[in-house]
């Protein structure tokens, strides 16, 4: 395998391998994994083995892909309290690429069939506009000099200019404008040098405006959709705060999705002694976020407990059903699509299957639901009526392990 990258580029890529691992690069964060074990089975030269730890298997809008996680620089002038890149942190190795150098390294990995995509970010030195220029310079080279047409995910820097955002959305398949905090107060507690409204939220509004304008004036000129990420649990933020902002972004800015990065303490930061957030909280936030985005729920309908957080012992849809449907089960033969999707175990595809089946006959047994493809029929059983009757409370083996 012939991979033509300068030796120092190998070394620098290996040095930033875990630097931006806390950033979410794909559509299924829980399933993101290093591709190194698979790739090492190939004929990879020993001198680039370290680069493999920069490569992650992620779900993208174009399918599962091995992508390169890269940064223009790991140096940063900001002092975000939770961040491994914060200014003055001695434990962070500082590495900087020239745009051409990183673009060439990426092209070599593409040609070697080791990667098929890039997630490109940067620390900030000299301000967000300067940092964004370098990111754009790099991806311009990747797209034009090396004619790469595959997946590109770009980070948008705080304070980036409108025209920079337009260009990023023309070049990338996805852009990240990370709010980090659920609101201005929470961001101040996390990253006191960033301005929530002026530097971040406004850019998400711009992205929506750019997309809408292009849709009417120049269809096809804008490739990218926008996503954001929140740091969860470091400063007392509640699920209600996080999901209220998420819902606002879904409805007002056309956000493609929100990522939730549970806080983990980093040594040599002001938050190094703050407790880590359990993974289950991150999972519950994703489940609730999908109810808002894909199931047309309102924030007020989510089953928050006293302090504004979701239950951790069950998913939010089941928690809502426990409260509302045990005594008022849904009649499957009469329910609307919206009401069907309120039932645990029934999502959009299952609801559509039920609506189709109702045109041709009766659904009177849990087995009837399974026959038409409702794989969560066992979970749905406690909350439904079938032909006016509650189904027997007996789970099959397969329902029990769903």
BAVEXRO-758893 format. One record per residue (C-alpha): x, y, z; residue in one letter. Coordinates in pm, whole numbers, padded with zeros to 5 digits, always signed. Each point is the difference from the previous one (the first is absolute). Example, Ala and Ser with C-alpha at 12.3 -4.5 7.8 and 13.67 -1.06 7.14 Angstrom:
BEGIN
+01230-00450+00780a+00137+00344-00066s
! end
This chain:
BEGIN
+00000+00000+00000x+00156+00328-00115x-00103+00297+00216x+00186+00316-00083x-00015+00218+00310x+00299+00183+00144x+00121-00180+00316x-00071+00301+00222x-00363-00002-00116x-00027-00361+00121x+00139+00102+00336x-00230+00299+00038x-00310-00196-00095x+00088-00262+00258x+00049+00272+00261x-00350+00144-00049x-00164-00344-00009x-00208+00046+00314x+00001+00379+00002x-00351+00056-00136x-00155-00333+00096x-00259+00181+00213x-00148+00160-00314x-00285-00193-00161x+00073-00065-00366x-00280-00234-00114x-00371-00074+00031x+00034-00274+00262x+00244+00119+00268x-00047-00307+00220x+00122-00223-00283x+00303+00207-00102x+00314-00210+00028x+00360+00013-00105x+00053-00183-00325x+00354-00099+00098x-00065-00369+00073x-00160-00053-00338x+00254+00207-00189x+00299-00166+00162x-00105-00321-00167x+00085+00166-00329x+00351+00046-00133x+00067+00325+00183x+00366+00107+00026x+00133+00005+00354x+00098+00366-00025x-00365+00111-00024x-00157-00232+00258x-00042+00299+00233x-00215+00180-00256x-00263-00274+00025x-00108+00123+00342x-00116+00324-00172x-00244-00203-00211x-00350-00065+00130x-00289-00199-00142x-00304+00230+00003x-00351+00009-00140x-00035+00282-00252x-00291+00115-00220x+00172-00205-00273x+00039-00320+00202x+00260-00146+00236x+00349+00130-00076x+00353+00004+00144x+00080+00368+00044x+00311+00188+00103x-00041+00219+00307x+00242+00288-00042x+00078+00347+00135x+00186+00287-00159x+00148+00068+00342x-00043-00121+00356x+00127+00335+00129x-00273+00232+00134x-00018+00344+00155x-00335-00060+00171x-00040-00119+00358x-00310-00220-00010x-00016-00158+00344x-00072-00357-00113x+00211-00016-00316x+00325-00196-00047x+00124+00268-00244x-00042+00295+00238x+00281+00256+00005x+00278-00073+00245x-00074-00372+00045x+00343-00162+00005x-00131-00354-00045x-00126+00073-00354x+00251-00058-00277x-00024+00293-00244x+00011-00101-00366x-00059+00222-00304x-00046-00088-00368x+00024+00223-00302x-00320-00037-00207x+00190-00150-00297x+00184-00244+00225x-00319-00134+00157x-00184-00011-00333x+00284-00203-00153x+00001-00241+00294x-00376-00050-00035x+00027-00056-00374x+00267-00265+00056x-00222-00185+00247x-00294+00019-00243x+00211-00143-00281x+00115-00279+00230x-00370-00075+00068x+00050+00050+00372x-00252+00285+00031x-00306+00128-00183x-00077+00324+00179x+00142+00265+00230x-00117+00180+00313x+00204+00320+00014x+00022+00228+00302x+00255+00234+00157x+00107+00179+00311x-00011+00379-00017x+00312+00215-00031x-00043+00358-00121x-00380-00010+00018x-00278-00213-00145x+00007+00165-00345x+00367-00082-00053x-00052-00358+00120x-00299-00039-00234x+00205+00122-00295x+00252-00278+00055x-00272-00264+00021x-00149+00132-00325x+00341+00016-00169x+00057-00366+00086x-00336-00121-00129x+00031+00213-00318x+00321-00190-00076x-00166-00334+00080x-00297+00075-00228x+00179+00171-00288x+00367-00100-00016x-00068-00360+00102x-00352-00018-00150x-00144-00176+00306x-00380-00025-00025x-00073-00202+00314x-00113+00083+00352x+00126+00316+00172x-00111+00124+00343x+00132+00343+00101x+00004+00173+00336x-00109+00364-00005x+00203+00222+00228x-00159+00245+00247x-00035+00337-00174x+00047-00132-00355x-00113+00244-00268x-00316-00041-00208x+00191-00056-00324x+00219-00260+00168x-00312-00186+00105x-00138+00015-00354x+00323-00145-00137x+00014-00272+00264x-00355-00105-00086x+00089-00014-00369x+00304-00220+00064x-00115-00227+00284x-00271-00259+00042x-00049+00100+00363x+00103+00288+00223x+00016+00013+00380x-00081+00322+00186x+00033-00114+00360x-00196+00196+00259x+00155-00204+00284x-00232+00158+00257x-00379-00020+00003x-00024+00379+00033x+00212+00307+00058x+00033-00058+00374x+00119-00358-00042x+00249+00093-00273x+00145+00273+00224x+00060-00267+00263x+00167-00231-00253x+00187+00236-00232x+00014+00360+00127x+00178+00136-00310x-00279-00110-00237x-00318+00197-00068x-00305-00223-00030x-00219+00228-00210x+00248+00196-00211x+00261-00267-00076x-00200-00324-00007x-00380+00012-00008x+00002+00269-00270x+00210-00230-00220x-00262-00275+00028x-00261+00253-00111x+00225+00105-00287x+00039-00363-00109x-00378-00033-00021x-00025+00328-00194x+00274-00107-00242x-00167-00335-00061x-00343+00155-00058x+00137+00268-00231x+00192-00255-00206x-00307-00222-00024x-00189+00280-00176x+00279+00172-00192x+00265-00264-00075x-00125-00354+00065x+00285-00245+00057x+00258+00265+00086x-00007-00077+00372x+00103-00350+00104x+00015+00021+00379x-00253-00031+00276x+00080+00134+00348x+00038-00185+00329x+00091+00114+00350x+00143-00153+00315x-00059+00057+00372x+00231-00081+00289x-00229-00177+00248x+00011+00022+00375x+00312+00198+00083x-00175+00314+00130x-00335-00121+00130x-00190+00024-00327x-00331-00186+00000x-00149-00221-00267x-00285+00249-00029x+00246+00279-00087x+00185-00213-00254x-00311-00136-00169x-00176+00337-00005x+00290+00145-00198x+00013-00312-00218x-00369+00033-00083x+00043+00370-00080x+00281-00085-00242x-00197-00278-00169x-00302+00222-00057x+00165+00337-00065x+00333-00076-00170x-00054-00334-00175x+00272-00163+00208x+00076-00351-00128x+00078-00139+00342x+00135+00081+00344x+00287-00186+00161x+00036-00041+00374x+00351-00051+00135x-00011-00113+00361x+00257+00179+00211x+00316-00186+00094x+00260+00181+00210x+00335+00084-00161x+00312+00047+00211x+00151+00351+00019x-00335+00169-00062x-00216+00191+00251x-00254-00285-00014x+00245-00285+00060x-00170-00084+00333x-00359+00022-00130x-00169-00342-00013x-00044-00171-00336x-00353-00025-00137x-00136-00356-00043x-00038-00125-00356x-00367-00079+00057x-00083+00370+00028x+00147+00062-00344x-00207-00287-00138x-00325+00134+00151x+00065+00342-00152x+00042-00154-00344x-00321-00197+00040x-00191+00313+00101x+00161+00202-00279x-00122-00250-00259x-00353+00023+00142x+00016+00375-00065x+00152-00029-00347x-00159-00314-00144x-00320-00057+00201x-00136+00357+00021x+00002+00014+00380x+00000+00332+00183x+00251+00067+00277x-00286+00043+00247x-00109-00358-00065x+00330-00156+00100x-00011-00170+00342x+00235+00222+00202x+00025-00060+00371x+00013+00262+00276x+00336+00163-00082x-00049+00002-00375x+00175-00327-00084x-00112-00318-00171x-00028-00332+00175x+00311-00211-00047x-00158-00340+00068x-00222-00003-00311x-00005+00181-00333x-00216+00315-00017x-00264-00155-00225x-00054-00285+00246x-00001+00243+00294x-00273+00204-00172x-00202-00313-00081x+00025-00124+00360x-00163+00324+00109x-00260+00045-00276x-00084-00330-00167x-00021-00266+00270x-00351+00109+00090x-00090+00129-00347x+00143-00247-00252x-00005+00088-00371x-00239-00190-00227x+00225-00110-00284x-00288-00038-00247x-00109+00364+00042x+00308+00201+00101x+00152+00271-00217x+00358-00033-00120x+00107+00257+00260x-00164-00195+00282x+00144-00328-00120x+00349+00146+00016x-00056+00094+00364x-00003-00371+00087x+00330-00159+00111x+00121-00243-00264x-00178+00178-00287x+00192+00241-00218x-00075+00160-00337x+00043-00317-00207x-00204-00213+00238x-00274+00264+00013x-00014+00005-00380x-00016-00380-00010x-00296+00004+00241x-00185+00262-00204x+00047-00207-00317x-00108-00323+00168x-00316+00159+00141x-00131+00055-00353x-00013-00375-00064x-00100-00159+00328x-00001-00007+00378x+00299+00003+00232x-00119-00196+00299x+00312-00175+00133x+00357+00106+00082x+00107-00265-00251x-00188+00196-00269x+00222+00299+00072x+00314-00209-00026x-00115-00143-00334x-00018+00347-00153x+00348+00095+00127x-00066+00169+00335x+00313-00130+00170x-00077+00185+00324x-00343-00161+00041x+00089-00146+00338x+00101+00337+00138x-00317+00153-00140x-00232-00262+00151x-00050+00160+00347x-00114+00326-00161x-00242-00110-00273x-00339-00147-00074x-00042-00245-00289x-00359-00013-00121x-00110+00147+00332x+00193-00244+00219x+00325+00020+00190x+00247-00256-00136x+00139-00266+00237x+00299+00124+00201x+00246-00259-00124x+00322+00092-00175x+00168-00222-00250x+00373-00060+00036x+00068+00248-00280x-00216+00274+00152x+00173-00046+00333x+00343+00074-00146x-00097+00301-00218x
! end
